[in-house]
Amino acid sequence: MECSDLRILFAGNPSIAVPALEALSEDFTVVGVLTNPDRPVGRGRHMEAPPVKETAIRLGIPVLQYERLLGDARMQVTALQPNFLVSFACGHYFGPKFLALFSQGTANIHPSLLPKYRGSAPLQFALLNGESHTGISIQRIVAKIDSGNILAQETLSLDGTETTQSLGEIVAVRAPALITDTLERLCAGRLVETVQREEDATFSSLLSKSDGLVDWTGTARSIHCKVRAYAPWPKAYTTYQGVQLMIASVYGPVDTAGEEPLPPGTDCGTVVRHEKEKGLAIACKDGLLYVDRLQLAQKKEMDSASFINGNPRIIGSVLGT
């Protein structure tokens, strides 16, 4: 098959998928983009389009927006005459009738080393679990979530300072070359498919705001991982004087968390001191964790020094009580 014979429908929503769409539109024929409807956002509840839609409009690619892929959606897709589906952070369920529209097959871009971290939050779970590496997988789309054959993978090393936002930016940059190379090998007949080992599968679940609550009796390392995994959403949080306090950022790589021992008799959650270069030293189960950016509810996020200027009594207080 010639690559010029591919007619791709691209399905995606957030900004992480934009570079992949741009690369595919440059090297292949993208006949349409499937994305979610515009959503109301912010206090003014103004309508906001998915980033993938905005990119498709700029590139002159037809856009289809659906909550669910029922008969009318399939009719509109069929009218575009696609023969291959590429999805990335799409969120739609692709049923058998929909998948049958693509005679040349399907490929999903998933930001983990499948079968590890199937599901909706692979970036967050890699950071939550303190992984030293993660990756990107290109897989076939099948009925069971993220269980299709692996077409390609790339490993990404982690240094222990990444947040979900920064890791997502890395994936966004690296995914385009991986998917375009995969499709080129498909066209050349050189694509090798690897069946996933079900016994090795792990899963990432949908996150909620309540997941961000910090338990200061945990290890410094686990809390360091949590803060980074939940940035920018839902954000790790605790309370200070009965008010919600977001823990926006921690200092240093994860391997340094808890290196400094607790002063004798210190309760977990105690703000022990402030260090100019590191931030607030907070007592955890096994040592100190340095927090360098914070945000009180209804206030702006700020660095630890600025926070101390407005809230000097936080030194010596016990957070989360």
Order of alpha helices (4+ residues) and beta strands (2+ residues): beta-alpha-beta-beta-beta-alpha-beta-alpha-beta-alpha-beta-beta-alpha-beta-beta-alpha-beta-alpha-beta-beta-beta-beta-beta-beta-alpha
